[in-house]
Amino acid sequence: MITKIVGVVVFLVGVIIAALGLTVISSSGLLLAGILLAGAGFVAMYLALKSGKNVLIKIIGAVVLLVGVILAALGLTVVSSSGLLLAGIIAGGAGFVILYLA
């Protein structure tokens, strides 16, 4: 139960930070941090709900998803690269699919 709550809190804090970084404060660094926290929170929430079998597949899916989130966040903010953004979106989608099928 604690893991679920921690995941939800990290996700919501990440969403709030990303929203502030995108709008009111207008900071690429805050937007990047918010996106990364939201991605980590999502993975924590998912893994807390789906315990049991296929642990290795879940870990691989979580890693692929987080790599996708990191690449997309970097491509959207600090590095500002369409290639990184594209790779991040594709990797994030693959991570979602792996987690869903696990």
Secondary structure by P-SEA (a helix, b strand, c coil): caaaaaaaaaaaaaaaaaaaaacccccaaaaaaaaaaaaaaaaaaaaaaccccaaaaaaaaaaaaaaaaaaaaaaacccccaaaaaaaaaaaaaaaaaaaac
